[in-house]
């Protein structure tokens, strides 16, 4: 297969080719360095953080799937399947035994052991909301031998396997023990997994370029790939992620062949690629939910009425029209656990889905005693699926009477900034916007934003004892009917408290060249099974 530089010399070099070549030269490479079996991809965001436990950012999760693996995984039918380990459950449902499959190695050549996995689960469980619940249910977690992990429960917990099979944010990836012993709130400094690719750290340029090579010693499962389960067979030698924040540049690059794969094209530019017979354009996952999150620690959103006024001013359709534009790719939806899911309910979101009510928002804001305190909104500028929300929301909030201060920055800066619990006037924030894939939010157990444990929880940090009790009610439910009853209560409560503002569901297709085959339908973009044929 031709490399990028060779293609560039066959036609006039446009902005896209120039951008790719510049990144190659910056890394110390020369034209001709990329081999025929190299896949060039443009992800939705630049990669600046490398620890998938300390952040819920999707680009870091995607990086995690490249180099790490999991004990179990969901297949495409949402059944939990063995991945690194086969498992058995005792008759009383209190003991789960995981047996690591033979031949598992870390990228430094050391064997994967049960002790490594226990340390990894402990670190993940200290950070992830569902993991915290699991850890509280455990009586013990021990290594019976080098390849056997035994989890004993204090009481039955039917969600143990689904929690360990979490597909996204935060995924229980396995790491070597020495790395996993890093405190859960401290970033790791070694990036060694046992997954199908290894991270080429010497070529890493934060925010610009990340490189992965096929891990020659990876032994995939024998089953066919399905969802995030089955055999992770790598069919390319190398994958390069290049950052292209400009949407038009990325479209030009995929159209002309300078890149092979584009994760998140701008919807308004899709007509430029849908008619190109050299490209595939397909939705490859279950869609995403976009939302706004407020900071509960500081004025004005420490006041419930102020939060309610802000939500009342919002219109999902306005946001989705600006974000996506084409109604074929979006749905107005007030269900915090997703429309079309078993637990989806729109209770309490009626005004939001009908287009907002500015006059009612103005009245409620006045009743709240709002004193003009600036609302600091973090405005993402470089991710196509995050740029519209803050602009539309700021306009609605200003119409309702809020004093809004927009602070523009790239997404990775937002990811870092939103972790600050400082006052907004001291480098903190009042509101930011993010997106979740539907599998992340479709249950109260896995939804990262449905917590009420204060500063221990997800950014925004609401303290809400009633929400915690309702989540416990859901966890204790033993039938689908009981689970749905608890979930509907949580929906109504979260909307009344304005735990967050759901702003609708949308789909963004992937785009890839026709010489690329084997792209899997999965909740996250994965690069195993992809084959790149020669021109």
KOLVEXDREN-23684 format. One record per residue (C-alpha): residue in one letter; x, y, z. Coordinates in pm, whole numbers. Layout:
N
+------+--------+--------+--------+
| rest |      u |      v |      w |
+------+--------+--------+--------+
|    A |      X |      Y |      Z |
...
+------+--------+--------+--------+
END
This chain:
535
+------+--------+--------+--------+
| rest |      u |      v |      w |
+------+--------+--------+--------+
|    X |      0 |      0 |      0 |
|    X |    121 |    346 |    -82 |
|    X |    229 |    566 |    205 |
|    X |    106 |    922 |    264 |
|    X |    410 |   1095 |    123 |
|    X |    406 |    890 |   -199 |
|    X |     43 |    984 |   -260 |
|    X |    130 |   1348 |   -200 |
|    X |    386 |   1355 |   -480 |
|    X |    130 |   1220 |   -726 |
|    X |   -103 |   1517 |   -690 |
|    X |    -76 |   1879 |   -577 |
|    X |    -36 |   1889 |   -200 |
|    X |   -342 |   2041 |    -35 |
|    X |   -393 |   2147 |    326 |
|    X |   -477 |   1793 |    440 |
|    X |   -167 |   1637 |    286 |
|    X |     49 |   1918 |    416 |
|    X |    -88 |   1872 |    768 |
|    X |    -18 |   1498 |    767 |
|    X |    330 |   1539 |    620 |
|    X |    413 |   1809 |    874 |
|    X |    322 |   1576 |   1158 |
|    X |    534 |   1299 |   1008 |
|    X |    837 |   1525 |    976 |
|    X |    783 |   1665 |   1326 |
|    X |    809 |   1313 |   1461 |
|    X |   1147 |   1274 |   1298 |
|    X |   1018 |   1064 |   1007 |
|    X |   1074 |   1116 |    636 |
|    X |    847 |   1057 |    340 |
|    X |    830 |    682 |    277 |
|    X |    843 |    591 |    647 |
|    X |    484 |    467 |    668 |
|    X |    465 |    106 |    550 |
|    X |    198 |    -49 |    331 |
|    X |     33 |   -209 |    631 |
|    X |    -10 |    114 |    826 |
|    X |   -360 |    242 |    898 |
|    X |   -385 |    622 |    925 |
|    X |   -684 |    735 |   1134 |
|    X |   -816 |   1069 |   1252 |
|    X |   -998 |   1026 |   1587 |
|    X |  -1256 |   1266 |   1727 |
|    X |  -1001 |   1442 |   1948 |
|    X |   -630 |   1471 |   2012 |
|    X |   -490 |   1238 |   2279 |
|    X |   -326 |   1424 |   2568 |
|    X |   -407 |   1205 |   2870 |
|    X |   -299 |    841 |   2871 |
|    X |   -449 |    699 |   3190 |
|    X |   -799 |    555 |   3125 |
|    X |   -876 |    536 |   3498 |
|    X |   -834 |    902 |   3594 |
|    X |  -1065 |   1040 |   3323 |
|    X |  -1387 |    947 |   3146 |
|    X |  -1278 |   1119 |   2821 |
|    X |  -1365 |    894 |   2528 |
|    X |  -1038 |    946 |   2344 |
|    X |   -854 |    807 |   2647 |
|    X |  -1096 |    514 |   2666 |
|    X |  -1028 |    447 |   2296 |
|    X |   -655 |    453 |   2367 |
|    X |   -723 |    203 |   2646 |
|    X |   -885 |    -44 |   2410 |
|    X |   -580 |    -31 |   2186 |
|    X |   -329 |   -143 |   2448 |
|    X |   -522 |   -300 |   2737 |
|    X |   -762 |   -591 |   2772 |
|    X |  -1047 |   -685 |   3005 |
|    X |  -1139 |   -997 |   3198 |
|    X |  -1482 |  -1019 |   3035 |
|    X |  -1665 |   -824 |   2763 |
|    X |  -2008 |   -770 |   2613 |
|    X |  -2079 |   -921 |   2274 |
|    X |  -2301 |   -749 |   2016 |
|    X |  -2613 |   -895 |   2181 |
|    X |  -2516 |   -752 |   2524 |
|    X |  -2428 |  -1092 |   2666 |
|    X |  -2121 |  -1107 |   2892 |
|    X |  -1851 |  -1329 |   2742 |
|    X |  -1506 |  -1441 |   2862 |
|    X |  -1220 |  -1226 |   2734 |
|    X |   -891 |  -1253 |   2924 |
|    X |  -1051 |  -1506 |   3155 |
|    X |  -1314 |  -1779 |   3156 |
|    X |  -1543 |  -1771 |   3456 |
|    X |  -1767 |  -1985 |   3673 |
|    X |  -2026 |  -1891 |   3936 |
|    X |  -2100 |  -2097 |   4246 |
|    X |  -2449 |  -2241 |   4298 |
|    X |  -2523 |  -1990 |   4573 |
|    X |  -2417 |  -1698 |   4352 |
|    X |  -2161 |  -1573 |   4604 |
|    X |  -1833 |  -1691 |   4449 |
|    X |  -1706 |  -1595 |   4103 |
|    X |  -1390 |  -1765 |   3978 |
|    X |  -1194 |  -1627 |   3682 |
|    X |   -926 |  -1837 |   3511 |
|    X |   -684 |  -1639 |   3294 |
|    X |   -630 |  -1804 |   2957 |
|    X |   -287 |  -1938 |   2878 |
|    X |    -26 |  -1731 |   2698 |
|    X |   -126 |  -1384 |   2819 |
|    X |    174 |  -1150 |   2830 |
|    X |    234 |   -786 |   2906 |
|    X |    398 |   -579 |   2638 |
|    X |    728 |   -596 |   2829 |
|    X |    724 |   -976 |   2800 |
|    X |    620 |  -1062 |   3157 |
|    X |    331 |  -1305 |   3209 |
|    X |     -7 |  -1170 |   3315 |
|    X |    -90 |  -1292 |   3666 |
|    X |   -391 |  -1298 |   3894 |
|    X |   -215 |  -1053 |   4127 |
|    X |   -183 |   -805 |   3840 |
|    X |   -556 |   -828 |   3774 |
|    X |   -650 |   -788 |   4140 |
|    X |   -440 |   -473 |   4165 |
|    X |   -604 |   -343 |   3847 |
|    X |   -954 |   -410 |   3978 |
|    X |   -872 |   -236 |   4306 |
|    X |   -748 |     77 |   4129 |
|    X |  -1045 |     85 |   3892 |
|    X |  -1288 |     15 |   4176 |
|    X |  -1161 |    313 |   4371 |
|    X |  -1251 |    543 |   4081 |
|    X |  -1548 |    406 |   3889 |
|    X |  -1898 |    457 |   4030 |
|    X |  -2019 |    106 |   3947 |
|    X |  -1683 |    -31 |   4059 |
|    X |  -1727 |    132 |   4399 |
|    X |  -2059 |    -46 |   4442 |
|    X |  -1902 |   -378 |   4344 |
|    X |  -1612 |   -332 |   4583 |
|    X |  -1856 |   -261 |   4868 |
|    X |  -2032 |   -590 |   4793 |
|    X |  -1711 |   -799 |   4800 |
|    X |  -1610 |  -1002 |   5101 |
|    X |  -1272 |  -1085 |   4945 |
|    X |  -1074 |  -1084 |   4622 |
|    X |   -783 |  -1329 |   4616 |
|    X |   -544 |  -1510 |   4385 |
|    X |   -586 |  -1888 |   4423 |
|    X |   -282 |  -1934 |   4198 |
|    X |    -98 |  -1738 |   3927 |
|    X |   -391 |  -1762 |   3685 |
|    X |   -697 |  -1782 |   3912 |
|    X |   -887 |  -1488 |   4062 |
|    X |  -1160 |  -1555 |   4318 |
|    X |  -1421 |  -1291 |   4406 |
|    X |  -1639 |  -1371 |   4708 |
|    X |  -1948 |  -1161 |   4778 |
|    X |  -2103 |  -1068 |   5111 |
|    X |  -2443 |  -1104 |   4948 |
|    X |  -2574 |  -1183 |   4601 |
|    X |  -2500 |   -911 |   4348 |
|    X |  -2647 |   -995 |   4009 |
|    X |  -2464 |   -709 |   3841 |
|    X |  -2110 |   -838 |   3906 |
|    X |  -2043 |   -962 |   3553 |
|    X |  -2215 |   -666 |   3380 |
|    X |  -2006 |   -426 |   3588 |
|    X |  -1682 |   -606 |   3497 |
|    X |  -1794 |   -598 |   3132 |
|    X |  -1845 |   -219 |   3135 |
|    X |  -1784 |    -99 |   2784 |
|    X |  -1697 |    260 |   2857 |
|    X |  -1603 |    523 |   3111 |
|    X |  -1447 |    384 |   3321 |
|    X |  -1346 |     46 |   3176 |
|    X |  -1182 |   -211 |   3408 |
|    X |   -868 |   -249 |   3198 |
|    X |   -595 |   -483 |   3327 |
|    X |   -246 |   -345 |   3396 |
|    X |     73 |   -487 |   3550 |
|    X |     62 |   -479 |   3929 |
|    X |    346 |   -228 |   3964 |
|    X |    149 |     17 |   3747 |
|    X |   -193 |    -63 |   3893 |
|    X |    -62 |     13 |   4243 |
|    X |    -48 |    381 |   4143 |
|    X |   -314 |    568 |   4347 |
|    X |   -639 |    599 |   4154 |
|    X |   -621 |    979 |   4156 |
|    X |   -263 |    988 |   4025 |
|    X |   -180 |    943 |   3657 |
|    X |     23 |    637 |   3565 |
|    X |    362 |    696 |   3402 |
|    X |    406 |    358 |   3230 |
|    X |    171 |    254 |   2953 |
|    X |    204 |   -122 |   2924 |
|    X |    -91 |   -349 |   2867 |
|    X |   -157 |   -697 |   2736 |
|    X |   -387 |   -588 |   2454 |
|    X |   -362 |   -640 |   2078 |
|    X |   -153 |   -326 |   2017 |
|    X |    139 |   -177 |   2202 |
|    X |    182 |    200 |   2249 |
|    X |    486 |    347 |   2071 |
|    X |    568 |    607 |   2330 |
|    X |    875 |    745 |   2155 |
|    X |    654 |    865 |   1868 |
|    X |    381 |   1012 |   2086 |
|    X |    307 |   1384 |   2040 |
|    X |     42 |   1493 |   2293 |
|    X |   -264 |   1624 |   2116 |
|    X |   -117 |   1564 |   1770 |
|    X |     -9 |   1205 |   1708 |
|    X |    -31 |    862 |   1873 |
|    X |    117 |    545 |   1727 |
|    X |     35 |    181 |   1798 |
|    X |    206 |   -133 |   1670 |
|    X |     72 |   -485 |   1651 |
|    X |    169 |   -682 |   1962 |
|    X |    326 |   -990 |   1813 |
|    X |    282 |  -1200 |   2130 |
|    X |    -90 |  -1129 |   2168 |
|    X |   -293 |  -1449 |   2159 |
|    X |   -651 |  -1370 |   2057 |
|    X |   -949 |  -1577 |   2159 |
|    X |  -1067 |  -1833 |   1904 |
|    X |  -1423 |  -1700 |   1884 |
|    X |  -1530 |  -1462 |   1608 |
|    X |  -1530 |  -1095 |   1709 |
|    X |  -1864 |   -968 |   1838 |
|    X |  -1908 |   -628 |   2000 |
|    X |  -1608 |   -598 |   2231 |
|    X |  -1583 |   -974 |   2283 |
|    X |  -1430 |  -1255 |   2080 |
|    X |  -1101 |  -1273 |   1897 |
|    X |   -910 |   -946 |   1867 |
|    X |   -713 |  -1038 |   1556 |
|    X |   -488 |   -757 |   1439 |
|    X |   -445 |   -747 |   1061 |
|    X |   -232 |   -434 |   1022 |
|    X |    120 |   -376 |   1148 |
|    X |     69 |    -22 |   1269 |
|    X |   -204 |    232 |   1345 |
|    X |   -136 |    606 |   1353 |
|    X |   -381 |    854 |   1506 |
|    X |   -340 |   1205 |   1369 |
|    X |   -523 |   1506 |   1508 |
|    X |   -707 |   1727 |   1256 |
|    X |   -921 |   1978 |   1449 |
|    X |  -1037 |   2148 |   1129 |
|    X |  -1340 |   1953 |    999 |
|    X |  -1290 |   2051 |    635 |
|    X |   -925 |   1943 |    643 |
|    X |  -1026 |   1601 |    775 |
|    X |  -1292 |   1558 |    505 |
|    X |  -1039 |   1655 |    238 |
|    X |   -788 |   1407 |    378 |
|    X |  -1026 |   1108 |    375 |
|    X |  -1155 |   1203 |     30 |
|    X |   -811 |   1226 |   -128 |
|    X |   -663 |    922 |     47 |
|    X |   -415 |   1094 |    278 |
|    X |   -590 |    914 |    565 |
|    X |   -776 |    584 |    577 |
|    X |  -1031 |    629 |    857 |
|    X |  -1222 |    926 |   1003 |
|    X |  -1404 |    874 |   1332 |
|    X |  -1619 |   1184 |   1367 |
|    X |  -1688 |   1384 |   1051 |
|    X |  -1886 |   1705 |   1071 |
|    X |  -2247 |   1621 |    984 |
|    X |  -2289 |   1931 |    767 |
|    X |  -1996 |   1811 |    555 |
|    X |  -2126 |   1457 |    504 |
|    X |  -2268 |   1536 |    157 |
|    X |  -1906 |   1576 |     47 |
|    X |  -1832 |   1210 |    121 |
|    X |  -2163 |   1022 |     90 |
|    X |  -2147 |   1040 |   -289 |
|    X |  -1784 |    931 |   -309 |
|    X |  -1769 |    568 |   -430 |
|    X |  -1421 |    531 |   -279 |
|    X |  -1560 |    575 |     74 |
|    X |  -1783 |    391 |    320 |
|    X |  -2005 |    610 |    541 |
|    X |  -2181 |    414 |    816 |
|    X |  -2313 |    450 |   1170 |
|    X |  -2128 |    182 |   1365 |
|    X |  -2265 |    211 |   1720 |
|    X |  -2585 |    266 |   1920 |
|    X |  -2561 |    644 |   1919 |
|    X |  -2479 |    906 |   2178 |
|    X |  -2649 |   1138 |   2424 |
|    X |  -2534 |   1496 |   2466 |
|    X |  -2586 |   1692 |   2789 |
|    X |  -2493 |   1985 |   3006 |
|    X |  -2353 |   1944 |   3358 |
|    X |  -2357 |   2211 |   3626 |
|    X |  -2123 |   2264 |   3921 |
|    X |  -2321 |   2209 |   4243 |
|    X |  -2044 |   2342 |   4470 |
|    X |  -2072 |   2714 |   4390 |
|    X |  -2331 |   2981 |   4304 |
|    X |  -2544 |   3009 |   4109 |
|    X |  -2605 |   2637 |   4051 |
|    X |  -2584 |   2538 |   4417 |
|    X |  -2944 |   2664 |   4416 |
|    X |  -3205 |   2416 |   4290 |
|    X |  -3438 |   2683 |   4150 |
|    X |  -3152 |   2837 |   3956 |
|    X |  -3071 |   2499 |   3804 |
|    X |  -3437 |   2450 |   3716 |
|    X |  -3451 |   2792 |   3552 |
|    X |  -3146 |   2706 |   3341 |
|    X |  -3298 |   2378 |   3224 |
|    X |  -3631 |   2546 |   3151 |
|    X |  -3454 |   2788 |   2917 |
|    X |  -3298 |   2508 |   2713 |
|    X |  -3438 |   2363 |   2392 |
|    X |  -3315 |   2023 |   2278 |
|    X |  -3414 |   2092 |   1918 |
|    X |  -3216 |   2415 |   1910 |
|    X |  -2908 |   2232 |   2038 |
|    X |  -2948 |   1938 |   1800 |
|    X |  -3014 |   2161 |   1500 |
|    X |  -2690 |   2345 |   1569 |
|    X |  -2494 |   2032 |   1660 |
|    X |  -2615 |   1790 |   1392 |
|    X |  -2850 |   1982 |   1163 |
|    X |  -2982 |   1682 |    971 |
|    X |  -3280 |   1533 |   1163 |
|    X |  -3201 |   1195 |   1009 |
|    X |  -2910 |   1181 |   1254 |
|    X |  -3073 |   1306 |   1576 |
|    X |  -3371 |   1249 |   1809 |
|    X |  -3524 |   1480 |   2067 |
|    X |  -3521 |   1268 |   2384 |
|    X |  -3567 |   1358 |   2750 |
|    X |  -3472 |   1017 |   2891 |
|    X |  -3152 |   1040 |   3090 |
|    X |  -3103 |    666 |   3036 |
|    X |  -3171 |    693 |   2665 |
|    X |  -3479 |    662 |   2448 |
|    X |  -3542 |    313 |   2313 |
|    X |  -3362 |    150 |   2606 |
|    X |  -3537 |    -80 |   2858 |
|    X |  -3517 |    184 |   3132 |
|    X |  -3584 |    492 |   2919 |
|    X |  -3840 |    735 |   3067 |
|    X |  -3897 |   1103 |   2988 |
|    X |  -4068 |   1199 |   3315 |
|    X |  -3981 |   1556 |   3415 |
|    X |  -3832 |   1654 |   3079 |
|    X |  -4151 |   1777 |   2913 |
|    X |  -4053 |   2145 |   2878 |
|    X |  -3704 |   2054 |   2763 |
|    X |  -3823 |   1834 |   2476 |
|    X |  -4095 |   2080 |   2372 |
|    X |  -3845 |   2357 |   2308 |
|    X |  -3798 |   2533 |   2642 |
|    X |  -3990 |   2821 |   2798 |
|    X |  -3790 |   3142 |   2827 |
|    X |  -4063 |   3339 |   3007 |
|    X |  -4110 |   3068 |   3269 |
|    X |  -3732 |   3046 |   3307 |
|    X |  -3710 |   3422 |   3365 |
|    X |  -3979 |   3405 |   3631 |
|    X |  -3818 |   3110 |   3810 |
|    X |  -3474 |   3271 |   3795 |
|    X |  -3614 |   3582 |   3963 |
|    X |  -3776 |   3368 |   4234 |
|    X |  -3442 |   3196 |   4296 |
|    X |  -3282 |   3521 |   4409 |
|    X |  -3014 |   3506 |   4140 |
|    X |  -2784 |   3806 |   4188 |
|    X |  -2606 |   3818 |   3853 |
|    X |  -2320 |   3588 |   3952 |
|    X |  -2132 |   3505 |   3627 |
|    X |  -2194 |   3160 |   3484 |
|    X |  -1858 |   3035 |   3356 |
|    X |  -1920 |   2798 |   3064 |
|    X |  -1630 |   2589 |   2933 |
|    X |  -1652 |   2615 |   2554 |
|    X |  -1492 |   2333 |   2357 |
|    X |  -1351 |   2455 |   2025 |
|    X |  -1183 |   2156 |   1858 |
|    X |  -1428 |   1862 |   1869 |
|    X |  -1708 |   1878 |   1613 |
|    X |  -1959 |   1704 |   1842 |
|    X |  -1898 |   1947 |   2130 |
|    X |  -1868 |   2293 |   1976 |
|    X |  -2235 |   2383 |   1930 |
|    X |  -2381 |   2302 |   2273 |
|    X |  -2213 |   2578 |   2478 |
|    X |  -2295 |   2844 |   2217 |
|    X |  -2665 |   2755 |   2200 |
|    X |  -2692 |   2713 |   2577 |
|    X |  -2521 |   3047 |   2644 |
|    X |  -2773 |   3222 |   2419 |
|    X |  -3067 |   3058 |   2599 |
|    X |  -2927 |   3136 |   2944 |
|    X |  -2870 |   3500 |   2854 |
|    X |  -3229 |   3529 |   2732 |
|    X |  -3343 |   3387 |   3065 |
|    X |  -3142 |   3651 |   3254 |
|    X |  -2816 |   3479 |   3336 |
|    X |  -2483 |   3662 |   3318 |
|    X |  -2281 |   3422 |   3102 |
|    X |  -1903 |   3414 |   3058 |
|    X |  -1777 |   3181 |   2784 |
|    X |  -1421 |   3050 |   2813 |
|    X |  -1295 |   2890 |   2491 |
|    X |  -1041 |   2605 |   2498 |
|    X |   -968 |   2269 |   2337 |
|    X |  -1142 |   1957 |   2468 |
|    X |   -841 |   1818 |   2651 |
|    X |   -816 |   2147 |   2840 |
|    X |  -1184 |   2113 |   2930 |
|    X |  -1114 |   1759 |   3053 |
|    X |   -842 |   1894 |   3283 |
|    X |  -1030 |   2208 |   3389 |
|    X |  -1355 |   2032 |   3481 |
|    X |  -1166 |   1829 |   3744 |
|    X |  -1092 |   2149 |   3938 |
|    X |  -1302 |   2211 |   4247 |
|    X |  -1182 |   2570 |   4275 |
|    X |  -1432 |   2854 |   4263 |
|    X |  -1518 |   2966 |   3908 |
|    X |  -1345 |   3299 |   3972 |
|    X |  -1028 |   3109 |   4067 |
|    X |   -998 |   2881 |   3766 |
|    X |  -1301 |   2660 |   3822 |
|    X |  -1624 |   2649 |   3623 |
|    X |  -2003 |   2651 |   3639 |
|    X |  -2107 |   2444 |   3338 |
|    X |  -1961 |   2221 |   3069 |
|    X |  -2103 |   1995 |   2798 |
|    X |  -2015 |   1640 |   2711 |
|    X |  -2143 |   1333 |   2529 |
|    X |  -2190 |    972 |   2634 |
|    X |  -2253 |    668 |   2421 |
|    X |  -2591 |    516 |   2505 |
|    X |  -2446 |    200 |   2672 |
|    X |  -2270 |    428 |   2923 |
|    X |  -2591 |    591 |   3046 |
|    X |  -2859 |    325 |   2998 |
|    X |  -2869 |    206 |   3362 |
|    X |  -2850 |    388 |   3698 |
|    X |  -2557 |    163 |   3789 |
|    X |  -2333 |    257 |   3498 |
|    X |  -2446 |    614 |   3426 |
|    X |  -2150 |    820 |   3555 |
|    X |  -2361 |   1128 |   3624 |
|    X |  -2628 |    963 |   3838 |
|    X |  -2445 |    990 |   4167 |
|    X |  -2506 |   1194 |   4477 |
|    X |  -2190 |   1133 |   4676 |
|    X |  -2056 |   1488 |   4661 |
|    X |  -1691 |   1548 |   4587 |
|    X |  -1630 |   1174 |   4548 |
|    X |  -1850 |   1160 |   4240 |
|    X |  -1840 |   1277 |   3880 |
|    X |  -1746 |   1636 |   3797 |
|    X |  -2020 |   1867 |   3921 |
|    X |  -2030 |   1689 |   4258 |
|    X |  -2396 |   1696 |   4372 |
|    X |  -2466 |   1578 |   4726 |
|    X |  -2796 |   1392 |   4700 |
|    X |  -2876 |   1125 |   4959 |
|    X |  -3214 |   1051 |   4801 |
|    X |  -3053 |    976 |   4465 |
|    X |  -2809 |    737 |   4634 |
|    X |  -3100 |    558 |   4803 |
|    X |  -3283 |    527 |   4472 |
|    X |  -2973 |    380 |   4312 |
|    X |  -2953 |    129 |   4596 |
|    X |  -3317 |     42 |   4530 |
|    X |  -3229 |    -27 |   4168 |
|    X |  -2929 |   -242 |   4263 |
|    X |  -3144 |   -443 |   4506 |
|    X |  -3417 |   -505 |   4247 |
|    X |  -3449 |   -870 |   4144 |
|    X |  -3683 |   -845 |   3844 |
|    X |  -3688 |   -629 |   3529 |
|    X |  -4015 |   -475 |   3648 |
|    X |  -3864 |   -373 |   3983 |
|    X |  -3558 |   -233 |   3806 |
|    X |  -3772 |    -23 |   3573 |
|    X |  -3982 |    109 |   3862 |
|    X |  -3666 |    223 |   4040 |
|    X |  -3524 |    371 |   3718 |
|    X |  -3839 |    577 |   3653 |
|    X |  -3815 |    718 |   4006 |
|    X |  -3453 |    811 |   3940 |
|    X |  -3547 |    983 |   3613 |
|    X |  -3813 |   1198 |   3784 |
|    X |  -3585 |   1281 |   4076 |
|    X |  -3285 |   1367 |   3858 |
|    X |  -3495 |   1599 |   3642 |
|    X |  -3642 |   1774 |   3946 |
|    X |  -3297 |   1823 |   4099 |
|    X |  -3146 |   1892 |   3754 |
|    X |  -2870 |   1643 |   3813 |
|    X |  -2781 |   1717 |   3454 |
|    X |  -2957 |   1843 |   3141 |
|    X |  -3009 |   1579 |   2869 |
|    X |  -2998 |   1754 |   2532 |
|    X |  -3094 |   1470 |   2298 |
|    X |  -2954 |   1174 |   2109 |
|    X |  -2755 |   1170 |   1787 |
|    X |  -2556 |    949 |   1553 |
|    X |  -2228 |   1032 |   1382 |
|    X |  -2114 |    784 |   1115 |
|    X |  -1756 |    674 |   1063 |
|    X |  -1595 |    723 |    723 |
|    X |  -1330 |    489 |    582 |
|    X |  -1166 |    416 |    249 |
|    X |  -1295 |    121 |     41 |
|    X |   -957 |    -52 |     67 |
|    X |  -1033 |    -87 |    439 |
|    X |  -1245 |   -387 |    541 |
|    X |  -1346 |   -557 |    864 |
|    X |  -1459 |   -247 |   1057 |
|    X |  -1664 |   -383 |   1349 |
|    X |  -1999 |   -260 |   1477 |
|    X |  -1911 |   -183 |   1838 |
|    X |  -1994 |     82 |   2100 |
|    X |  -1644 |    227 |   2064 |
|    X |  -1410 |    249 |   1763 |
|    X |  -1182 |    -56 |   1759 |
|    X |   -895 |   -135 |   1523 |
|    X |   -858 |   -510 |   1548 |
|    X |  -1012 |   -713 |   1262 |
|    X |   -950 |   -423 |   1022 |
|    X |   -765 |   -520 |    706 |
|    X |   -602 |   -279 |    463 |
|    X |   -563 |   -417 |    111 |
|    X |   -315 |   -289 |   -143 |
|    X |   -424 |    -56 |   -422 |
+------+--------+--------+--------+
END
